Amino acid sequence: MTGILMDADNDLKIERHTLKVGSRKMQDAYMVLSANQGDFKEDPLAGANLIRMIRRCESREKIRKTVEISLERVGVKFDDIKTQVDILINKNSL
């Protein structure tokens, strides 16, 4: 999955007056997991609603299944990014 990349502020990533292109797997995962259903006009069902699920104290199993389904909608397999997500979570919790 190659495409135009975004920076940490969700702006187009530009280097030397050129749009930066590269693997957008983690970028797509971030976008769908941080979104709620209805946020994307082109796919209203995309979005994990994670904040709502956490506030409702949903079970870990339900949250994990929702994450897997949401990622699948944008063509990302959870097993492909699981290690990268663990690294990001553990780095931020130090």
Sequence and secondary structure as in RCSB ss.txt:
>XXXX:A:sequence
MTGILMDADNDLKIERHTLKVGSRKMQDAYMVLSANQGDFKEDPLAGANLIRMIRRCESREKIRKTVEISLERVG
VKFDDIKTQVDILINKNSL
>XXXX:A:secstr
 EEE B TTSSB EETTEE EEE HHHHHHHHHH  TTS TT TT    HHHHHHTT  HHHHHHHHHHHHHHTT
  HHHHHHHHHHHHHHHT 
